[in-house]
Amino acid sequence: MDETDVEQVTLALLDAATDKDPEVQEQVRKSVLTLGKQQPDRVLAMCQDYLLKHPKLAVSHRVVILQTIELIVGCRIEEISSARIKSLISLASDEMTRSKEVVPDWQQAASNILVAVGNKYINDIMEEILTKFQPGLLPHFFVVQTLANLSDSNVYGMVPFLNAILGTMLPMLSMAKQDNMNVHNGE
């Protein structure tokens, strides 16, 4: 399959991800993953461009594409260019925090990309996450969730960031009034 064939098939599959049938969505994920294993940078670029060009996509459609990105990153991270990784970090971070409301499927899919990338590129992930984790401003629920999941998946990589995280988080614990934040703060 040459590059234009891969592009055409990938685009057709991304369009097909709008289907409401979970089996069709799963098949789309598997098919794009197969293409992504062959040409990870190209397929990831297409997924990213698709999301950026279609900002009003239904949440379920965005979730399928984000989950597919996570799968490709998870199995081909060594073959993905550093520039693509950095742009995926930015995309996932923006997707995760675009809505101030918690939209679990969408935001979890974006968070999972950050965690998958964070196993190898923890410094780049933390540089992005810490911009959304400022003293005196209650962070988005999924920023905290992502930090927790990164700490679980890359323990040693997160150690250098503990002072910054705890120094920011501890003074804000009393600000956490939302139920979904209180659960994580133990209140």
C-alpha positions in Angstrom: 0.0 0.0 0.0 1.5 3.3 -1.0 1.1 6.5 1.1 -1.9 7.9 -0.8 -3.7 4.6 -0.4 -3.0 4.6 3.3 -4.3 8.2 3.5 -7.5 7.4 1.6 -8.3 4.3 3.6 -7.5 6.0 6.9 -9.7 9.0 6.0 -12.6 6.7 5.0 -12.2 4.8 8.3 -12.1 8.0 10.3 -15.3 9.0 8.6 -16.9 5.6 9.4 -16.1 6.1 13.1 -19.3 8.1 13.3 -21.4 4.9 13.3 -23.4 4.4 16.5 -22.9 0.6 16.4 -20.1 -0.3 19.0 -19.0 -3.2 16.8 -18.4 -0.9 13.9 -16.5 1.5 16.1 -14.4 -1.4 17.3 -13.7 -2.6 13.8 -12.7 1.0 12.8 -10.3 1.1 15.8 -8.7 -2.2 14.8 -8.4 -1.3 11.1 -6.8 2.1 11.8 -4.5 0.4 14.3 -3.4 -2.0 11.6 -2.6 0.9 9.3 -1.0 2.7 12.2 1.3 -0.2 12.9 2.6 0.0 9.3 2.9 3.8 9.1 2.5 5.3 12.6 3.6 8.8 12.0 1.4 9.2 8.9 -1.7 7.7 10.4 -1.3 9.6 13.7 -0.9 12.8 11.7 -4.1 12.0 9.8 -6.0 11.3 13.1 -4.7 14.5 14.6 -5.6 16.6 11.5 -9.1 15.0 11.4 -9.8 16.1 15.0 -8.4 19.6 14.4 -10.4 20.0 11.2 -13.7 18.8 12.7 -14.0 20.6 16.1 -17.7 19.9 16.3 -17.5 16.1 16.0 -19.8 14.1 18.3 -18.1 13.0 21.5 -18.4 9.3 20.6 -16.6 10.0 17.3 -13.8 11.9 19.0 -13.5 9.1 21.6 -13.0 6.4 18.9 -10.3 8.5 17.2 -8.5 9.3 20.5 -8.6 5.6 21.6 -7.1 4.7 18.3 -4.3 7.2 18.8 -3.6 5.7 22.2 -3.4 2.2 20.7 -1.0 3.2 18.0 1.2 5.1 20.5 1.1 2.2 22.9 2.5 -0.3 20.3 4.7 2.0 18.1 6.1 4.7 20.4 9.7 3.9 19.4 8.9 4.6 15.8 7.0 7.9 16.2 9.0 11.1 15.6 9.7 13.4 18.5 7.8 16.3 16.7 4.7 14.1 16.3 4.9 13.1 20.0 5.0 16.7 21.0 2.0 17.6 18.8 0.1 14.6 20.2 0.8 15.8 23.7 -0.6 19.2 22.9 -3.6 17.7 21.1 -4.4 15.3 24.0 -4.0 18.0 26.6 -6.3 20.3 24.7 -8.9 17.6 24.2 -8.8 16.7 27.8 -9.4 20.2 29.1 -11.5 21.7 26.4 -14.7 21.3 28.3 -14.8 22.6 31.9 -17.5 20.0 32.6 -16.4 16.4 33.1 -17.2 14.3 30.0 -15.6 11.0 31.2 -15.3 9.0 27.9 -13.9 11.9 25.9 -11.5 13.2 28.6 -10.4 9.8 29.7 -9.5 8.9 26.1 -7.3 12.0 25.9 -5.8 11.4 29.3 -4.9 7.8 28.3 -2.9 9.2 25.4 -0.9 11.3 27.8 -0.3 8.4 30.1 0.8 6.1 27.2 3.2 8.8 25.9 4.4 9.5 29.5 6.0 6.2 29.8 8.7 7.4 27.5 8.4 11.2 27.3 7.6 12.1 30.9 9.4 15.4 30.8 7.4 16.6 27.7 4.1 15.4 29.3 4.8 17.1 32.6 5.9 20.4 30.9 2.4 20.4 29.3 0.4 19.2 32.3 2.1 21.7 34.7 0.9 24.6 32.5 -2.6 23.5 33.4 -1.8 23.0 37.1 -1.3 26.5 38.5 -1.2 27.6 42.2 -4.4 29.1 43.4 -6.5 27.7 40.5 -8.4 24.5 41.1 -7.2 22.1 38.3 -9.4 20.3 35.9 -10.5 17.0 37.3 -8.7 15.1 34.5 -5.5 17.0 35.0 -5.4 15.5 38.5 -6.5 12.1 37.2 -3.8 12.1 34.6 -1.1 13.0 37.2 -2.4 10.0 39.3 -2.3 7.6 36.4 1.2 8.9 35.3 2.4 8.3 38.9 1.1 4.7 38.7 2.5 3.9 35.2 5.9 5.7 35.5 6.7 5.9 39.2 10.4 6.8 38.8 9.7 9.3 36.0 7.3 11.2 38.3 9.6 11.5 41.3 11.3 14.6 40.1 7.9 16.4 39.8 6.5 15.5 43.2 7.7 18.7 44.9 6.1 20.9 42.2 2.8 18.8 42.3 2.5 18.7 46.1 3.6 22.3 46.5 0.8 23.3 44.2 -1.8 20.8 45.3 -1.6 20.9 49.1 -2.6 24.6 49.5 -5.6 24.0 47.2 -7.2 21.0 49.0 -9.7 23.1 50.9 -10.8 24.7 47.6 -12.0 21.4 46.2 -15.8 21.6 46.6 -16.8 19.6 43.5 -17.8 16.0 44.4 -15.5 14.5 41.7 -12.5 16.4 43.1 -13.3 15.6 46.8 -13.2 11.9 46.0 -9.6 12.2 44.9 -8.6 14.5 47.8 -10.0 12.1 50.4 -12.6 14.6 51.8 
